[in-house]
């Protein structure tokens, strides 16, 4: 079986998570500079068998798209052009950053470690992917 990769897309940074080959467990992979995201994905997908890409879908409380969706749409277009044979799904990402931060607190990370925005993005991508797996 192939892996599923998930993205917590951001203006500056994008958190990335991936499943095991059986698509049972979501694990944080890395956080990359968003400007370098497509290149990173091309390199990663050349080495790994990827069945699907899941991109977080930011929404407001009232279920309308968040203002950051404007940044995600052009990226999705490029993603589809770059990887036409890989299906792309969306997953509601409301509250993932808050849950990621709370997870860090519960794990006992020190204040300095909890300020690491890259780690928050990676954990958020993992939460997006785990939510997607639970939904399936």
C-alpha positions as CSV (number, residue, x, y, z in Angstrom):
1,X,0.0,0.0,0.0
2,X,1.1,3.6,-0.5
3,X,1.3,6.4,2.0
4,X,-0.9,9.4,2.4
5,X,0.7,12.8,2.9
6,X,-1.0,15.8,4.6
7,X,-0.2,19.5,4.5
8,X,-1.0,22.2,7.0
9,X,-0.5,25.0,4.4
10,X,0.6,28.3,5.7
11,X,1.7,31.6,4.2
12,X,5.3,31.2,5.5
13,X,5.6,27.6,6.6
14,X,3.8,24.3,5.8
15,X,3.7,21.4,8.2
16,X,3.8,18.0,6.6
17,X,2.7,14.6,8.0
18,X,2.6,11.2,6.5
19,X,1.1,7.8,7.2
20,X,2.8,4.4,7.4
21,X,2.4,2.2,4.3
22,X,-0.7,0.6,5.8
23,X,-2.3,4.0,6.2
24,X,-3.0,3.4,9.9
25,X,-0.8,5.9,11.8
26,X,-0.2,9.6,11.1
27,X,3.3,10.9,12.0
28,X,4.8,14.3,11.7
29,X,7.4,14.5,8.9
30,X,8.8,18.0,8.7
31,X,7.9,21.7,8.3
32,X,9.2,23.5,5.2
33,X,9.3,27.0,3.9
34,X,6.1,27.3,1.8
35,X,8.1,28.8,-1.1
36,X,10.1,25.5,-1.2
37,X,7.0,23.2,-0.7
38,X,6.5,22.0,-4.3
39,X,10.2,21.2,-4.7
40,X,10.2,19.3,-1.4
41,X,7.1,17.3,-2.4
42,X,8.6,16.5,-5.8
43,X,11.7,15.1,-4.2
44,X,9.7,13.2,-1.5
45,X,7.2,11.7,-3.9
46,X,10.0,10.6,-6.2
47,X,11.3,8.5,-3.4
48,X,8.0,7.4,-1.7
49,X,4.9,5.8,-3.0
50,X,2.1,8.3,-2.3
51,X,-1.5,7.4,-2.8
52,X,-3.1,10.7,-1.9
53,X,-2.5,14.2,-0.7
54,X,-4.7,15.7,2.0
55,X,-4.6,19.5,2.4
56,X,-6.1,21.2,5.4
57,X,-9.2,23.3,4.8
58,X,-9.4,26.3,7.1
59,X,-12.9,27.3,8.0
60,X,-14.6,29.9,10.2
61,X,-16.9,29.0,13.1
62,X,-19.9,29.4,10.8
63,X,-18.4,26.8,8.3
64,X,-17.5,29.4,5.7
65,X,-13.9,29.4,4.2
66,X,-11.2,31.2,6.2
67,X,-9.4,34.2,4.6
68,X,-6.3,32.0,4.2
69,X,-8.3,29.8,1.7
70,X,-7.4,32.6,-0.8
71,X,-3.8,31.5,-0.5
72,X,-4.5,27.8,-0.7
73,X,-6.5,27.8,-3.9
74,X,-3.6,28.8,-6.2
75,X,-1.4,26.3,-4.5
76,X,-4.0,23.5,-5.0
77,X,-4.0,24.4,-8.7
78,X,-0.2,24.0,-8.9
79,X,-0.3,20.8,-6.9
80,X,-2.9,19.3,-9.3
81,X,-0.7,20.3,-12.3
82,X,2.4,18.9,-10.7
83,X,0.9,15.6,-9.5
84,X,-2.0,14.9,-11.9
85,X,-2.2,11.2,-11.0
86,X,-2.4,11.7,-7.2
87,X,-5.8,12.5,-5.8
88,X,-6.1,15.5,-3.5
89,X,-8.6,15.6,-0.6
90,X,-9.4,18.4,1.8
91,X,-9.8,18.0,5.6
92,X,-11.3,20.5,8.0
93,X,-8.5,22.0,10.0
94,X,-10.4,24.1,12.5
95,X,-8.6,24.3,15.9
96,X,-5.7,22.1,14.9
97,X,-3.1,24.8,15.9
98,X,-4.8,25.1,19.3
99,X,-4.9,21.3,19.8
100,X,-1.3,21.1,18.7
101,X,-0.2,23.6,21.3
102,X,-2.3,21.9,23.9
103,X,-0.7,18.6,23.0
104,X,2.7,20.2,23.5
105,X,1.7,21.4,26.9
106,X,0.4,18.0,27.9
107,X,3.6,16.3,26.6
108,X,5.5,18.5,29.1
109,X,7.4,20.6,26.6
110,X,9.1,23.6,28.0
111,X,7.9,27.1,27.2
112,X,10.7,27.7,24.7
113,X,9.9,24.5,22.9
114,X,6.2,25.4,22.7
115,X,7.1,28.6,20.9
116,X,8.6,26.6,18.0
117,X,6.1,27.4,15.3
118,X,7.6,24.8,13.0
119,X,6.8,22.1,15.5
120,X,3.2,23.4,15.9
121,X,2.8,23.3,12.1
122,X,4.1,19.7,11.9
123,X,1.8,18.6,14.8
124,X,-1.1,20.4,13.1
125,X,-0.5,18.5,9.9
126,X,-0.4,15.2,11.9
127,X,-3.8,16.1,13.4
128,X,-5.2,16.9,10.0
129,X,-4.0,13.6,8.7
130,X,-5.3,11.6,11.7
131,X,-8.7,13.3,11.4
132,X,-8.8,12.3,7.8
133,X,-7.9,8.7,8.6
134,X,-10.6,8.6,11.3
135,X,-13.1,10.0,8.9
136,X,-12.3,7.2,6.4
